[in-house]
Amino acid sequence: MFFRILTTGLLLTLVLPFVADAREQRPARQLFGYVIGPAKMKPRAIGFYTRGCMAGAVALPRTGPAWQAMRPSRNRNWGLPILVKFVEKLAREAKEKDGWPGLLVGDMAQPRGGPMLSGHRSHQLGLDADIWLTPMPDHVQSRKERETRAAVSMLAKGGLSVDPKKWSDARARLIRRAAQDSKVARIFVHPAIKKALCEFADREKTSRGWLSRVRPWWGHHYHFHVRLKCPKGMGGCKSQPAPPPGDGCGKPLDHWFAMMKPKKIKKPVKPVKRKKRKKRRALTLASLPVACRSVLAAGDPGRLARMRYGVIGDIPAPSRNPRRGSGPNLAWKQAQEKAKGSFLANLLAKLKGHSMKAGAAATVIPVADSKGNQGK
């Protein structure tokens, strides 16, 4: 008996450090992406927009008097209360004062922020929101419509200018209204849209101060990305520095268009083998602020303990339409299979006196099925 206890102690001493290290190096998107509810704590943004998490999130209602949230299967209509209030206010004012039919709201954040399973690098603090440049329809869309409706690009053929058949001053007024709010740190749009906004301001002959917050960035040709400043007095939240002086029109834009214009090749050139770009390392739990561990474990103190053993099956996956392809659904299944076959999970369960059948999760760990229901 003494020998068995001694052997068990030695094995745990050797194994646990490696298991704890494995938890720290687990991609953070696999941890935050499976949580379907917020951390019921005081609202707080922790870290930076591309490396952090949030506590005390609230959900933007899927349907409001002047907005509709898109892609509900992603479960990304969460944010800090200040962001949700901002979106609701922008939607109401744009409809009442600018005649905009209503907002189609894209991705905001996951219930606890953090890195996402797919898509954005930012949107981690609950202070970012994507607003489509497609106006809201005159009816409440069904779930199927919200999942399948495609956003419309504002670019003309070639991508160097906006399409006058799609772009309009109404869209410019919507972006201006958002940028004029003092809580906004940045609004990201495609360089061609930034140029169209500069031309709009020239015609309007009004204050151009709002243009400094509107910054050109790749990919934002069918929506604009609103980023709020960190709320005053919120420790641990790192806000983005103030934009450079000036309205960002003219020469600053020339640099972007120089990069976008295709280069003319005068004579055939022997192709050169390009070096493969190194894949960007996924953020891990260890690379996020320490407070994000508490946010992740809130409401279930045993969650972090289970993660130490490499098992994350207790964290349900967001409900998702399987027809929408890979993403949270596929990643969830892969993580579940990996957890079931984890050598360390089996070994530690045996040492604790619990039996674990091959390919099945331990009975002490509630594992969610493919529908997100907890096993008994």
PyMOL commands that set and color helices and strands:
alter all, ss='L'
color gray80, all
select helices_A, chain A and resi 2-24+28-32+72-74+81-97+143-148+169-179+191-204+209-213+251-260+285-287+291-297+302-308+322-324+328-340+343-351
alter helices_A, ss='H'
color red, helices_A
select strands_A, chain A and resi 44-48+51-55+58-59+67-69+78-79+103-105+128-132+184-189+214-216+223-228
alter strands_A, ss='S'
color yellow, strands_A
deselect
rebuild
show_as cartoon
